Amino acid sequence: MKTGIKVLIGALAFVVTNAYAAEFMTKLEFEKVESQYTKNR
């Protein structure tokens, strides 16, 4: 039972970290595209 809880917590932490990383990358990409767009205009 203990290992199951550990796995569950690990999986949860992994998902949260991935979601945060994805959001962070999207923000960086958006800013990069935005700066390119304003530069070309």
mmCIF file as Biopython writes it, N, C-alpha, C and O atoms, coordinates in Angstrom:
data_model
#
loop_
_atom_site.group_PDB
_atom_site.id
_atom_site.type_symbol
_atom_site.label_atom_id
_atom_site.label_alt_id
_atom_site.label_comp_id
_atom_site.label_asym_id
_atom_site.label_entity_id
_atom_site.label_seq_id
_atom_site.pdbx_PDB_ins_code
_atom_site.Cartn_x
_atom_site.Cartn_y
_atom_site.Cartn_z
_atom_site.occupancy
_atom_site.B_iso_or_equiv
_atom_site.auth_seq_id
_atom_site.auth_asym_id
_atom_site.pdbx_PDB_model_num
ATOM 1   N N  . MET A ? 1  ? 0.829  -1.205 0.000   1.0 0.0 1  A 1 
ATOM 2   C CA . MET A ? 1  ? 0.000  0.000  0.000   1.0 0.0 1  A 1 
ATOM 3   C C  . MET A ? 1  ? 0.867  1.260  0.000   1.0 0.0 1  A 1 
ATOM 4   O O  . MET A ? 1  ? 0.561  2.237  -0.684  1.0 0.0 1  A 1 
ATOM 5   N N  . LYS A ? 2  ? 1.948  1.222  0.774   1.0 0.0 2  A 1 
ATOM 6   C CA . LYS A ? 2  ? 2.825  2.401  0.868   1.0 0.0 2  A 1 
ATOM 7   C C  . LYS A ? 2  ? 3.439  2.741  -0.497  1.0 0.0 2  A 1 
ATOM 8   O O  . LYS A ? 2  ? 3.501  3.909  -0.882  1.0 0.0 2  A 1 
ATOM 9   N N  . THR A ? 3  ? 3.890  1.714  -1.223  1.0 0.0 3  A 1 
ATOM 10  C CA . THR A ? 3  ? 4.516  1.981  -2.519  1.0 0.0 3  A 1 
ATOM 11  C C  . THR A ? 3  ? 3.502  2.564  -3.495  1.0 0.0 3  A 1 
ATOM 12  O O  . THR A ? 3  ? 3.850  3.400  -4.329  1.0 0.0 3  A 1 
ATOM 13  N N  . GLY A ? 4  ? 2.257  2.129  -3.396  1.0 0.0 4  A 1 
ATOM 14  C CA . GLY A ? 4  ? 1.211  2.657  -4.272  1.0 0.0 4  A 1 
ATOM 15  C C  . GLY A ? 4  ? 1.023  4.147  -4.059  1.0 0.0 4  A 1 
ATOM 16  O O  . GLY A ? 4  ? 0.866  4.905  -5.017  1.0 0.0 4  A 1 
ATOM 17  N N  . ILE A ? 5  ? 1.039  4.566  -2.802  1.0 0.0 5  A 1 
ATOM 18  C CA . ILE A ? 5  ? 0.890  5.989  -2.479  1.0 0.0 5  A 1 
ATOM 19  C C  . ILE A ? 5  ? 2.084  6.771  -3.003  1.0 0.0 5  A 1 
ATOM 20  O O  . ILE A ? 5  ? 1.934  7.870  -3.537  1.0 0.0 5  A 1 
ATOM 21  N N  . LYS A ? 6  ? 3.272  6.196  -2.847  1.0 0.0 6  A 1 
ATOM 22  C CA . LYS A ? 6  ? 4.489  6.869  -3.337  1.0 0.0 6  A 1 
ATOM 23  C C  . LYS A ? 6  ? 4.419  7.059  -4.846  1.0 0.0 6  A 1 
ATOM 24  O O  . LYS A ? 6  ? 4.755  8.124  -5.365  1.0 0.0 6  A 1 
ATOM 25  N N  . VAL A ? 7  ? 3.979  6.017  -5.543  1.0 0.0 7  A 1 
ATOM 26  C CA . VAL A ? 7  ? 3.859  6.091  -7.003  1.0 0.0 7  A 1 
ATOM 27  C C  . VAL A ? 7  ? 2.841  7.152  -7.397  1.0 0.0 7  A 1 
ATOM 28  O O  . VAL A ? 7  ? 3.053  7.914  -8.340  1.0 0.0 7  A 1 
ATOM 29  N N  . LEU A ? 8  ? 1.734  7.193  -6.663  1.0 0.0 8  A 1 
ATOM 30  C CA . LEU A ? 8  ? 0.677  8.164  -6.942  1.0 0.0 8  A 1 
ATOM 31  C C  . LEU A ? 8  ? 1.192  9.590  -6.779  1.0 0.0 8  A 1 
ATOM 32  O O  . LEU A ? 8  ? 0.954  10.446 -7.630  1.0 0.0 8  A 1 
ATOM 33  N N  . ILE A ? 9  ? 1.900  9.836  -5.677  1.0 0.0 9  A 1 
ATOM 34  C CA . ILE A ? 9  ? 2.464  11.170 -5.416  1.0 0.0 9  A 1 
ATOM 35  C C  . ILE A ? 9  ? 3.499  11.523 -6.488  1.0 0.0 9  A 1 
ATOM 36  O O  . ILE A ? 9  ? 3.550  12.658 -6.963  1.0 0.0 9  A 1 
ATOM 37  N N  . GLY A ? 10 ? 4.317  10.543 -6.859  1.0 0.0 10 A 1 
ATOM 38  C CA . GLY A ? 10 ? 5.328  10.760 -7.893  1.0 0.0 10 A 1 
ATOM 39  C C  . GLY A ? 10 ? 4.693  11.130 -9.225  1.0 0.0 10 A 1 
ATOM 40  O O  . GLY A ? 10 ? 5.142  12.048 -9.911  1.0 0.0 10 A 1 
ATOM 41  N N  . ALA A ? 11 ? 3.638  10.395 -9.581  1.0 0.0 11 A 1 
ATOM 42  C CA . ALA A ? 11 ? 2.947  10.649 -10.845 1.0 0.0 11 A 1 
ATOM 43  C C  . ALA A ? 11 ? 2.312  12.037 -10.833 1.0 0.0 11 A 1 
ATOM 44  O O  . ALA A ? 11 ? 2.358  12.761 -11.827 1.0 0.0 11 A 1 
ATOM 45  N N  . LEU A ? 12 ? 1.724  12.393 -9.702  1.0 0.0 12 A 1 
ATOM 46  C CA . LEU A ? 12 ? 1.080  13.699 -9.560  1.0 0.0 12 A 1 
ATOM 47  C C  . LEU A ? 12 ? 2.106  14.821 -9.715  1.0 0.0 12 A 1 
ATOM 48  O O  . LEU A ? 12 ? 1.873  15.797 -10.427 1.0 0.0 12 A 1 
ATOM 49  N N  . ALA A ? 13 ? 3.244  14.666 -9.036  1.0 0.0 13 A 1 
ATOM 50  C CA . ALA A ? 13 ? 4.305  15.673 -9.116  1.0 0.0 13 A 1 
ATOM 51  C C  . ALA A ? 13 ? 4.808  15.791 -10.554 1.0 0.0 13 A 1 
ATOM 52  O O  . ALA A ? 13 ? 5.078  16.891 -11.037 1.0 0.0 13 A 1 
ATOM 53  N N  . PHE A ? 14 ? 4.934  14.638 -11.239 1.0 0.0 14 A 1 
ATOM 54  C CA . PHE A ? 14 ? 5.408  14.616 -12.615 1.0 0.0 14 A 1 
ATOM 55  C C  . PHE A ? 14 ? 4.451  15.385 -13.523 1.0 0.0 14 A 1 
ATOM 56  O O  . PHE A ? 14 ? 4.880  16.186 -14.354 1.0 0.0 14 A 1 
ATOM 57  N N  . VAL A ? 15 ? 3.155  15.135 -13.357 1.0 0.0 15 A 1 
ATOM 58  C CA . VAL A ? 15 ? 2.140  15.801 -14.183 1.0 0.0 15 A 1 
ATOM 59  C C  . VAL A ? 15 ? 2.151  17.307 -13.944 1.0 0.0 15 A 1 
ATOM 60  O O  . VAL A ? 15 ? 2.099  18.097 -14.886 1.0 0.0 15 A 1 
ATOM 61  N N  . VAL A ? 16 ? 2.220  17.694 -12.667 1.0 0.0 16 A 1 
ATOM 62  C CA . VAL A ? 16 ? 2.223  19.119 -12.323 1.0 0.0 16 A 1 
ATOM 63  C C  . VAL A ? 16 ? 3.451  19.804 -12.911 1.0 0.0 16 A 1 
ATOM 64  O O  . VAL A ? 16 ? 3.352  20.893 -13.475 1.0 0.0 16 A 1 
ATOM 65  N N  . THR A ? 17 ? 4.616  19.158 -12.775 1.0 0.0 17 A 1 
ATOM 66  C CA . THR A ? 17 ? 5.857  19.724 -13.307 1.0 0.0 17 A 1 
ATOM 67  C C  . THR A ? 17 ? 5.769  19.871 -14.823 1.0 0.0 17 A 1 
ATOM 68  O O  . THR A ? 17 ? 6.181  20.890 -15.377 1.0 0.0 17 A 1 
ATOM 69  N N  . ASN A ? 18 ? 5.232  18.851 -15.492 1.0 0.0 18 A 1 
ATOM 70  C CA . ASN A ? 18 ? 5.103  18.894 -16.948 1.0 0.0 18 A 1 
ATOM 71  C C  . ASN A ? 18 ? 4.165  20.010 -17.388 1.0 0.0 18 A 1 
ATOM 72  O O  . ASN A ? 18 ? 4.446  20.725 -18.350 1.0 0.0 18 A 1 
ATOM 73  N N  . ALA A ? 19 ? 3.051  20.153 -16.679 1.0 0.0 19 A 1 
ATOM 74  C CA . ALA A ? 19 ? 2.086  21.198 -17.020 1.0 0.0 19 A 1 
ATOM 75  C C  . ALA A ? 19 ? 2.729  22.570 -16.865 1.0 0.0 19 A 1 
ATOM 76  O O  . ALA A ? 19 ? 2.542  23.451 -17.705 1.0 0.0 19 A 1 
ATOM 77  N N  . TYR A ? 20 ? 3.487  22.746 -15.788 1.0 0.0 20 A 1 
ATOM 78  C CA . TYR A ? 20 ? 4.146  24.025 -15.531 1.0 0.0 20 A 1 
ATOM 79  C C  . TYR A ? 20 ? 5.192  24.308 -16.604 1.0 0.0 20 A 1 
ATOM 80  O O  . TYR A ? 20 ? 5.304  25.430 -17.099 1.0 0.0 20 A 1 
ATOM 81  N N  . ALA A ? 21 ? 5.960  23.268 -16.958 1.0 0.0 21 A 1 
ATOM 82  C CA . ALA A ? 21 ? 7.000  23.424 -17.972 1.0 0.0 21 A 1 
ATOM 83  C C  . ALA A ? 21 ? 6.376  23.767 -19.325 1.0 0.0 21 A 1 
ATOM 84  O O  . ALA A ? 21 ? 6.889  24.619 -20.051 1.0 0.0 21 A 1 
ATOM 85  N N  . ALA A ? 22 ? 5.279  23.109 -19.658 1.0 0.0 22 A 1 
ATOM 86  C CA . ALA A ? 22 ? 4.607  23.364 -20.935 1.0 0.0 22 A 1 
ATOM 87  C C  . ALA A ? 22 ? 4.094  24.802 -20.989 1.0 0.0 22 A 1 
ATOM 88  O O  . ALA A ? 22 ? 4.217  25.477 -22.011 1.0 0.0 22 A 1 
ATOM 89  N N  . GLU A ? 23 ? 3.523  25.258 -19.886 1.0 0.0 23 A 1 
ATOM 90  C CA . GLU A ? 23 ? 2.999  26.622 -19.825 1.0 0.0 23 A 1 
ATOM 91  C C  . GLU A ? 23 ? 4.137  27.627 -19.965 1.0 0.0 23 A 1 
ATOM 92  O O  . GLU A ? 23 ? 4.009  28.638 -20.654 1.0 0.0 23 A 1 
ATOM 93  N N  . PHE A ? 24 ? 5.255  27.331 -19.297 1.0 0.0 24 A 1 
ATOM 94  C CA . PHE A ? 24 ? 6.417  28.212 -19.341 1.0 0.0 24 A 1 
ATOM 95  C C  . PHE A ? 24 ? 6.965  28.299 -20.760 1.0 0.0 24 A 1 
ATOM 96  O O  . PHE A ? 24 ? 7.282  29.388 -21.238 1.0 0.0 24 A 1 
ATOM 97  N N  . MET A ? 25 ? 7.078  27.147 -21.441 1.0 0.0 25 A 1 
ATOM 98  C CA . MET A ? 25 ? 7.595  27.124 -22.804 1.0 0.0 25 A 1 
ATOM 99  C C  . MET A ? 25 ? 6.661  27.887 -23.747 1.0 0.0 25 A 1 
ATOM 100 O O  . MET A ? 25 ? 7.116  28.620 -24.625 1.0 0.0 25 A 1 
ATOM 101 N N  . THR A ? 26 ? 5.358  27.708 -23.557 1.0 0.0 26 A 1 
ATOM 102 C CA . THR A ? 26 ? 4.388  28.401 -24.402 1.0 0.0 26 A 1 
ATOM 103 C C  . THR A ? 26 ? 4.538  29.909 -24.240 1.0 0.0 26 A 1 
ATOM 104 O O  . THR A ? 26 ? 4.454  30.660 -25.212 1.0 0.0 26 A 1 
ATOM 105 N N  . LYS A ? 27 ? 4.759  30.342 -23.007 1.0 0.0 27 A 1 
ATOM 106 C CA . LYS A ? 27 ? 4.918  31.769 -22.727 1.0 0.0 27 A 1 
ATOM 107 C C  . LYS A ? 27 ? 6.172  32.300 -23.437 1.0 0.0 27 A 1 
ATOM 108 O O  . LYS A ? 27 ? 6.150  33.380 -24.027 1.0 0.0 27 A 1 
ATOM 109 N N  . LEU A ? 28 ? 7.256  31.531 -23.371 1.0 0.0 28 A 1 
ATOM 110 C CA . LEU A ? 28 ? 8.494  31.948 -24.025 1.0 0.0 28 A 1 
ATOM 111 C C  . LEU A ? 28 ? 8.300  32.033 -25.535 1.0 0.0 28 A 1 
ATOM 112 O O  . LEU A ? 28 ? 8.718  33.002 -26.168 1.0 0.0 28 A 1 
ATOM 113 N N  . GLU A ? 29 ? 7.666  31.016 -26.106 1.0 0.0 29 A 1 
ATOM 114 C CA . GLU A ? 29 ? 7.416  31.000 -27.546 1.0 0.0 29 A 1 
ATOM 115 C C  . GLU A ? 29 ? 6.570  32.197 -27.956 1.0 0.0 29 A 1 
ATOM 116 O O  . GLU A ? 29 ? 6.838  32.847 -28.966 1.0 0.0 29 A 1 
ATOM 117 N N  . PHE A ? 30 ? 5.547  32.477 -27.159 1.0 0.0 30 A 1 
ATOM 118 C CA . PHE A ? 30 ? 4.649  33.591 -27.461 1.0 0.0 30 A 1 
ATOM 119 C C  . PHE A ? 30 ? 5.410  34.908 -27.463 1.0 0.0 30 A 1 
ATOM 120 O O  . PHE A ? 30 ? 5.233  35.732 -28.360 1.0 0.0 30 A 1 
ATOM 121 N N  . GLU A ? 31 ? 6.251  35.104 -26.464 1.0 0.0 31 A 1 
ATOM 122 C CA . GLU A ? 31 ? 7.019  36.351 -26.380 1.0 0.0 31 A 1 
ATOM 123 C C  . GLU A ? 31 ? 7.987  36.472 -27.552 1.0 0.0 31 A 1 
ATOM 124 O O  . GLU A ? 31 ? 8.201  37.564 -28.080 1.0 0.0 31 A 1 
ATOM 125 N N  . LYS A ? 32 ? 8.573  35.337 -27.957 1.0 0.0 32 A 1 
ATOM 126 C CA . LYS A ? 32 ? 9.504  35.344 -29.078 1.0 0.0 32 A 1 
ATOM 127 C C  . LYS A ? 32 ? 8.772  35.741 -30.362 1.0 0.0 32 A 1 
ATOM 128 O O  . LYS A ? 32 ? 9.243  36.584 -31.126 1.0 0.0 32 A 1 
ATOM 129 N N  . VAL A ? 33 ? 7.626  35.124 -30.580 1.0 0.0 33 A 1 
ATOM 130 C CA . VAL A ? 33 ? 6.831  35.420 -31.775 1.0 0.0 33 A 1 
ATOM 131 C C  . VAL A ? 33 ? 6.349  36.866 -31.751 1.0 0.0 33 A 1 
ATOM 132 O O  . VAL A ? 33 ? 6.354  37.553 -32.772 1.0 0.0 33 A 1 
ATOM 133 N N  . GLU A ? 34 ? 5.939  37.311 -30.582 1.0 0.0 34 A 1 
ATOM 134 C CA . GLU A ? 34 ? 5.440  38.678 -30.432 1.0 0.0 34 A 1 
ATOM 135 C C  . GLU A ? 34 ? 6.532  39.693 -30.771 1.0 0.0 34 A 1 
ATOM 136 O O  . GLU A ? 34 ? 6.275  40.672 -31.472 1.0 0.0 34 A 1 
ATOM 137 N N  . SER A ? 35 ? 7.738  39.460 -30.279 1.0 0.0 35 A 1 
ATOM 138 C CA . SER A ? 35 ? 8.834  40.392 -30.547 1.0 0.0 35 A 1 
ATOM 139 C C  . SER A ? 35 ? 9.178  40.392 -32.035 1.0 0.0 35 A 1 
ATOM 140 O O  . SER A ? 35 ? 9.490  41.438 -32.605 1.0 0.0 35 A 1 
ATOM 141 N N  . GLN A ? 36 ? 9.121  39.213 -32.664 1.0 0.0 36 A 1 
ATOM 142 C CA . GLN A ? 36 ? 9.371  39.119 -34.100 1.0 0.0 36 A 1 
ATOM 143 C C  . GLN A ? 36 ? 8.323  39.921 -34.869 1.0 0.0 36 A 1 
ATOM 144 O O  . GLN A ? 36 ? 8.637  40.651 -35.809 1.0 0.0 36 A 1 
ATOM 145 N N  . TYR A ? 37 ? 7.071  39.763 -34.440 1.0 0.0 37 A 1 
ATOM 146 C CA . TYR A ? 37 ? 5.959  40.433 -35.125 1.0 0.0 37 A 1 
ATOM 147 C C  . TYR A ? 37 ? 6.077  41.949 -35.020 1.0 0.0 37 A 1 
ATOM 148 O O  . TYR A ? 37 ? 5.903  42.661 -36.009 1.0 0.0 37 A 1 
ATOM 149 N N  . THR A ? 38 ? 6.368  42.427 -33.840 1.0 0.0 38 A 1 
ATOM 150 C CA . THR A ? 38 ? 6.469  43.879 -33.655 1.0 0.0 38 A 1 
ATOM 151 C C  . THR A ? 38 ? 7.689  44.427 -34.391 1.0 0.0 38 A 1 
ATOM 152 O O  . THR A ? 38 ? 7.682  45.575 -34.835 1.0 0.0 38 A 1 
ATOM 153 N N  . LYS A ? 39 ? 8.725  43.618 -34.521 1.0 0.0 39 A 1 
ATOM 154 C CA . LYS A ? 39 ? 9.937  44.046 -35.215 1.0 0.0 39 A 1 
ATOM 155 C C  . LYS A ? 39 ? 9.658  44.186 -36.717 1.0 0.0 39 A 1 
ATOM 156 O O  . LYS A ? 39 ? 10.120 45.129 -37.359 1.0 0.0 39 A 1 
ATOM 157 N N  . ASN A ? 40 ? 8.896  43.233 -37.263 1.0 0.0 40 A 1 
ATOM 158 C CA . ASN A ? 40 ? 8.630  43.224 -38.695 1.0 0.0 40 A 1 
ATOM 159 C C  . ASN A ? 40 ? 7.598  44.261 -39.108 1.0 0.0 40 A 1 
ATOM 160 O O  . ASN A ? 40 ? 7.540  44.642 -40.277 1.0 0.0 40 A 1 
ATOM 161 N N  . ARG A ? 41 ? 6.794  44.716 -38.178 1.0 0.0 41 A 1 
ATOM 162 C CA . ARG A ? 41 ? 5.755  45.682 -38.502 1.0 0.0 41 A 1 
ATOM 163 C C  . ARG A ? 41 ? 6.379  47.046 -38.653 1.0 0.0 41 A 1 
ATOM 164 O O  . ARG A ? 41 ? 5.676  48.019 -38.928 1.0 0.0 41 A 1 
#
